[in-house]
């Protein structure tokens, strides 16, 4: 018994430790399965990703546009074709021949022709199927078929021929033709074939048989 004071706590029996209160530590945000939540991506990181993807797409589109507009060049040479004909008789001049090992299929959309002439004349490009022409008035001997090239396919062994017709005597210098075509997803307008052609269309000789007979009599 104690008098005039507070009783002291009973001494702990030897061999025993006093229980410590348990401290609870709250974890930070936990997901429904107890895993820690991932930090939300910042707006700046999203912007960078969008910018990188946009740049990559632009580069891909640019490369495709360059690839589509730059097919392999068509064969050319520095040869000059020359020939002569008479008025009102078509003359056919071969300007571009695809070799048998051409290995390409062209879908022709047009053939551009430029000429310097001393008088009016008509020049019509034609596609000669399975044949080639130099200068002739009878192309059917060399071509399996002669057709308008626009919209047609040109393969190895085919050629492009110019049909020249004039009603008057004329001299024409025809420049190298340019072929507009599509090949798969690629397209272009390119020079093709011989460097130029020089053509003279002469007037028909005057028939003098009647005058000669009269002079003989």
C-alpha positions in Angstrom: 0.0 0.0 0.0 1.3 3.5 -1.0 0.5 6.7 0.8 0.4 10.2 -0.8 1.5 9.2 -4.3 0.8 7.3 -7.4 1.4 3.7 -7.3 4.2 2.5 -9.5 3.5 0.1 -12.4 4.1 -3.5 -11.5 7.4 -4.8 -12.7 7.4 -7.0 -15.7 8.2 -10.6 -14.9 11.6 -11.7 -16.2 11.6 -13.5 -19.6 8.6 -11.7 -21.0 8.4 -8.6 -23.3 5.8 -6.0 -23.3 3.6 -6.0 -26.4 4.1 -3.0 -28.7 1.1 -1.5 -30.5 0.8 -2.5 -34.2 1.3 0.4 -36.6 -0.8 0.3 -39.8 0.6 1.7 -42.9 -1.7 2.7 -45.7 -0.5 1.8 -49.1 -0.9 4.2 -52.0 -3.6 3.8 -54.5 -4.2 0.1 -55.3 -6.2 -1.3 -58.1 -9.0 -3.7 -57.8 -6.5 -6.6 -57.8 -4.1 -5.0 -55.4 -1.6 -3.9 -58.2 -0.3 -0.3 -58.1 -1.9 2.0 -60.6 0.3 3.1 -63.5 1.0 6.8 -63.8 -1.2 8.5 -66.4 0.8 9.6 -69.6 1.2 13.3 -69.9 -0.4 15.3 -72.7 3.0 16.2 -73.9 4.1 12.5 -74.5 0.9 11.9 -76.5 1.6 14.9 -78.6 5.1 13.6 -79.4 3.8 10.2 -80.4 1.2 11.7 -82.7 3.8 14.0 -84.2 6.2 11.1 -84.9 3.4 9.0 -86.4 2.4 11.9 -88.6 6.0 12.4 -89.8 6.4 8.7 -90.6 3.1 8.7 -92.6 4.2 11.8 -94.6 7.5 10.2 -95.4 5.8 7.0 -96.6 3.3 9.0 -98.7 6.2 11.1 -100.2 8.2 8.0 -101.0 5.2 6.4 -102.7 4.5 9.5 -104.7 8.2 9.6 -105.8 8.1 5.9 -106.7 4.9 6.1 -108.6 6.1 9.1 -110.7 9.6 7.7 -111.6 9.3 4.5 -113.6 12.3 3.2 -115.6 13.1 5.2 -118.7 11.9 4.0 -122.1 14.6 3.0 -124.6 15.9 5.8 -126.8 18.6 6.2 -129.5 20.1 8.9 -131.7 18.9 7.4 -135.0 17.3 9.6 -137.7 14.6 8.0 -139.8 14.2 9.3 -143.4 11.7 8.5 -146.1 9.7 9.9 -148.9 6.2 9.4 -150.3 3.7 11.0 -152.6 0.6 13.1 -151.9 -2.6 11.4 -150.8 -0.8 8.2 -150.1 -0.2 7.3 -146.4 3.4 6.8 -145.4 4.2 4.8 -142.2 7.4 5.6 -140.2 8.4 3.5 -137.2 9.5 5.6 -134.3 9.7 3.3 -131.2 10.0 -0.5 -131.0 9.8 -2.4 -127.7 12.4 -5.3 -127.9 11.2 -8.9 -127.4 12.9 -9.0 -124.0 11.3 -5.7 -122.9 9.8 -7.4 -119.8 7.3 -4.5 -119.2 3.6 -4.0 -119.9 2.7 -0.4 -120.6 -0.9 0.9 -120.6 -0.6 3.8 -123.1 -2.7 6.9 -122.4 -1.3 8.9 -125.4 1.5 9.6 -127.8 2.7 13.2 -128.2 4.1 14.2 -131.6 5.8 17.5 -132.5 6.9 18.3 -136.1 8.2 21.2 -138.1 6.7 21.3 -141.6 6.7 23.4 -144.7 2.9 22.8 -145.2 0.0 21.2 -143.5 0.0 17.5 -143.1 -1.7 14.9 -140.9 0.3 12.7 -138.5 -1.4 9.9 -136.6 0.4 7.7 -134.1 -0.6 4.0 -134.3 0.3 0.9 -132.2 1.7 -1.9 -134.4 1.1 -5.2 -132.6 3.7 -7.9 -132.9 5.8 -6.2 -135.5 8.1 -3.3 -136.3 8.2 -0.9 -139.2 11.0 1.1 -140.8 9.4 3.3 -143.6 6.7 1.7 -145.7 3.4 2.3 -147.4 2.2 -1.2 -146.6 2.4 -1.7 -142.8 0.1 -4.7 -142.9 3.1 -6.8 -144.2 4.9 -6.1 -140.9 2.2 -5.7 -138.2 -0.4 -8.2 -137.1 -2.7 -5.3 -136.3 -2.7 -1.4 -136.4 -4.8 0.3 -133.7 -5.1 3.6 -131.9 -2.6 3.3 -129.0 -4.7 5.2 -126.5 -5.9 2.9 -123.7 -4.0 -0.1 -125.3 -1.3 -2.3 -123.8 2.2 -2.3 -125.2 4.4 -5.3 -124.6 7.7 -6.6 -126.0 7.6 -7.0 -129.8 5.1 -4.1 -130.3 6.0 -0.8 -131.8 4.7 2.7 -132.4 4.3 3.9 -135.9 3.4 7.4 -137.4 1.0 7.5 -140.3 1.7 10.6 -142.4 -0.7 11.9 -145.0 -0.5 15.1 -147.0 -2.5 16.6 -149.8 0.4 18.8 -151.0 4.1 18.4 -151.3 5.8 19.0 -148.0 8.9 18.4 -146.0 8.6 17.5 -142.3 11.1 17.1 -139.5 9.4 15.1 -136.7 10.9 15.2 -133.2 11.3 12.2 -130.9 7.9 11.1 -129.7 6.9 11.2 -126.1 4.8 8.3 -124.7 2.4 8.8 -121.8 1.7 5.6 -120.0 1.0 3.8 -116.8 2.9 0.7 -115.5 1.2 -0.9 -112.5 1.0 1.9 -110.0 3.7 4.0 -111.8 3.1 6.5 -114.5 5.0 9.1 -116.6 5.4 10.8 -120.0 8.8 10.0 -121.5 10.7 10.3 -124.7 11.0 7.0 -126.6 12.6 5.6 -129.7 14.5 7.3 -132.5 15.8 10.9 -132.2 13.8 12.2 -135.2 12.4 11.5 -138.6 12.8 13.6 -141.8 10.0 12.9 -144.3 9.4 14.4 -147.8 6.1 14.1 -149.5 6.3 14.7 -153.2 3.7 15.7 -155.7 2.5 13.1 -158.2 4.3 13.3 -161.5 2.4 14.9 -164.3 1.2 12.4 -166.9 2.6 13.5 -170.3 1.7 10.4 -172.4 -0.9 12.2 -174.5 1.3 15.2 -175.3 4.2 12.9 -176.4 1.9 11.0 -178.7 0.6 14.2 -180.3 4.1 15.4 -180.8 5.0 12.1 -182.5 2.2 12.4 -185.0 
